[in-house]
Amino acid sequence: MDWQQYIHSDPKVLLGKPTVKGTRLSVEFILGLFANGWTPQQVLENYPTLTPEALQAVFAFAVECMQEESFYTLPLLSETA
């Protein structure tokens, strides 16, 4: 999916956070809804300006961002003792 058709960043909107085009809904906010247990149906019903394609673009954008990052796990407290 070409997420760039749906996601953009504008310094004048939410301090440049990536948002769904035509909305003030940030990628971070939408991912947070899912992290809190919302279903796609709930998100679409509560934010009618979103489309199923825009939701898919949020995830495609997040995947691409994760692929470009390096994450290192920290040792658990039980492993350091």
TORLUMSE-900205 format. One line per field, with one value per residue (C-alpha): x, z, y negated; residue number from 0. Coordinates in steps of 0.25 Angstrom, whole numbers, plus 5000, padded with zeros to 4 digits. Each point is the difference from the previous one (the first is absolute). Example, Ala and Ser with C-alpha at 12.3 -4.5 7.8 and 13.67 -1.06 7.14 Angstrom:
// residues 2
east <- (5049,5006) .
up <- (5031,4998) .
north <- (5018,4986) .
num <- (0,1) .
// end
This chain:
// residues 81
east <- (5000,5005,4997,5005,4987,4993,5011,5007,5007,4998,5007,4988,4991,5003,5014,5004,4995,4996,4985,4990,4998,4988,4999,5007,5001,5014,5006,5004,4986,4994,5010,4997,4985,5004,5009,4989,4991,4992,4996,5001,4985,5000,5010,4993,4987,5005,5009,4991,5011,5009,4999,5004,5011,5005,5001,5008,5009,5002,5005,5009,5006,5003,5006,5009,5004,5004,5008,5009,5002,5009,4995,5008,4994,5004,5004,4989,5003,5000,5011,5009,5001) .
up <- (5000,4997,5013,4995,4993,5014,5010,5000,5010,5000,5010,5002,5004,5013,5000,4988,5005,4989,4998,4991,4989,5001,5015,5013,5004,5003,4996,5015,5005,4991,5004,5014,4998,4995,5011,5010,4994,4989,4988,4986,5000,5012,4995,4987,5007,5009,4990,4987,4992,5001,4989,5001,4990,5009,5012,4992,4996,5015,5002,4987,5005,5014,4993,4992,5012,5008,4988,5001,5015,5008,5013,5011,5012,5014,5009,5010,5015,5003,4989,5006,5014) .
north <- (5000,4986,4993,4987,4998,5000,4995,4987,4990,4985,4992,4992,5012,5007,4994,5009,5013,5010,4999,5006,4990,4991,5002,4996,5015,5004,5014,5000,4998,5010,5011,4996,5003,5014,5002,4997,5011,4992,5008,4995,4999,4991,4991,4998,4998,4990,4992,5000,4992,5013,5011,5014,4997,4988,5010,5010,4988,4997,5015,4999,4987,5006,5013,4991,4992,5012,5006,4988,5000,5009,5004,5006,5008,4996,5012,5003,4997,5015,5002,4989,5005) .
num <- (0,1,2,3,4,5,6,7,8,9,10,11,12,13,14,15,16,17,18,19,20,21,22,23,24,25,26,27,28,29,30,31,32,33,34,35,36,37,38,39,40,41,42,43,44,45,46,47,48,49,50,51,52,53,54,55,56,57,58,59,60,61,62,63,64,65,66,67,68,69,70,71,72,73,74,75,76,77,78,79,80) .
// end
